[in-house]
Amino acid sequence: MSHLGTHYILELYGCTTALCDDIAALEKMMLHAIELAGATVINVFFHQFSPYGVSGTIVIAESHFNIHTWPEHNFMAIDLFTCGNDLTPEAARDYLIQASGATRSSYEIVLRGTEHKV
């Protein structure tokens, strides 16, 4: 192993305003993404901002998944951070792109802990 964790930074553009501001739907979407990745949920916390927007963090045994939305810009920022090689974060990423209804998406992968000698 040449790194300790893999961090997917996902940006979703053109998402529906309603979904970007629906805390229950976003939590359900993120939990399904975790299931697809094969991760184990430890704790879930979502917060509805006023007048709009949602932030959520799901701690998983393998690290965490985060989301923050800007309904006024039809935008979602999502971080998928996993440790080890047993998960499939790509399945979660692909599902989130589809489920968000994004008209455009971008992502980058950052290998975390690359200087650590394992």
C-alpha positions in Angstrom: 0.0 0.0 0.0 1.5 3.3 -1.0 -1.1 5.5 0.8 -3.3 5.4 3.9 -6.6 6.7 2.4 -8.4 7.7 -0.7 -10.3 11.0 -0.8 -12.8 11.6 -3.6 -13.7 15.3 -3.9 -17.0 15.4 -5.9 -18.7 18.6 -7.2 -22.2 18.3 -8.6 -23.6 21.2 -10.7 -27.2 21.7 -11.9 -28.8 19.7 -9.2 -32.5 20.4 -8.4 -33.1 23.1 -5.9 -35.6 20.9 -4.1 -33.2 18.1 -3.6 -30.4 20.4 -2.5 -32.6 21.6 0.4 -34.3 18.3 1.4 -32.4 17.0 4.4 -34.3 13.6 4.5 -33.7 12.9 0.9 -30.0 13.9 1.1 -29.5 11.7 4.1 -31.1 8.7 2.3 -29.0 9.4 -0.8 -25.8 9.5 1.2 -26.7 6.3 3.2 -27.4 4.5 0.0 -24.0 5.6 -1.5 -22.3 4.2 1.6 -24.1 0.9 1.2 -23.0 0.8 -2.5 -19.4 1.4 -1.4 -19.6 -1.4 1.1 -18.8 0.8 4.1 -20.0 0.5 7.7 -22.0 3.4 9.2 -20.9 4.5 12.7 -22.8 7.8 13.2 -25.0 10.2 11.1 -25.4 13.9 11.6 -27.2 16.3 9.2 -28.1 20.0 9.7 -30.6 22.1 7.9 -29.4 25.7 7.5 -31.7 28.8 7.4 -32.8 30.0 5.0 -31.6 27.0 3.0 -28.8 24.5 2.5 -27.8 21.3 4.2 -24.6 19.9 5.6 -24.2 16.3 6.6 -21.5 14.0 7.9 -21.6 10.3 8.1 -18.8 8.7 10.0 -18.0 5.2 8.7 -15.7 2.6 10.2 -13.4 3.3 7.2 -13.5 7.2 7.6 -16.3 9.5 6.5 -18.7 10.8 3.8 -19.6 14.5 3.8 -22.1 16.7 1.9 -22.8 20.4 1.7 -25.4 22.0 -0.5 -26.1 25.4 -1.9 -29.7 25.2 -3.3 -29.5 28.8 -4.5 -26.7 27.6 -6.9 -28.0 24.1 -7.5 -24.7 22.8 -6.3 -23.5 20.0 -4.0 -20.0 19.4 -2.7 -19.4 15.9 -1.5 -16.3 14.3 0.1 -15.9 10.5 0.2 -12.9 9.5 2.3 -12.1 5.9 2.7 -9.2 4.0 4.2 -8.0 0.6 3.1 -8.7 -1.3 -0.1 -11.9 -3.2 0.7 -14.4 -0.5 -0.4 -15.7 0.6 -3.8 -16.0 4.4 -3.4 -16.3 4.6 -7.2 -19.7 2.9 -7.0 -20.8 5.6 -4.4 -19.4 8.4 -6.6 -21.2 7.1 -9.7 -24.5 6.7 -7.8 -24.3 10.2 -6.3 -23.7 11.8 -9.7 -26.8 10.0 -11.1 -29.0 10.4 -8.0 -28.3 14.1 -7.6 -29.7 14.8 -11.1 -26.5 16.8 -11.8 -26.2 18.2 -15.3 -22.4 18.4 -14.8 -20.0 16.9 -12.4 -16.3 16.9 -11.6 -14.2 15.0 -9.2 -10.6 14.5 -8.2 -8.9 11.8 -6.2 -6.4 12.6 -3.6 -4.3 9.9 -2.1 -3.9 10.7 1.6 -0.8 9.7 3.7 1.4 9.0 0.7 4.6 9.7 2.6 3.7 7.2 5.3 5.8 4.0 5.1 3.4 1.1 5.5 
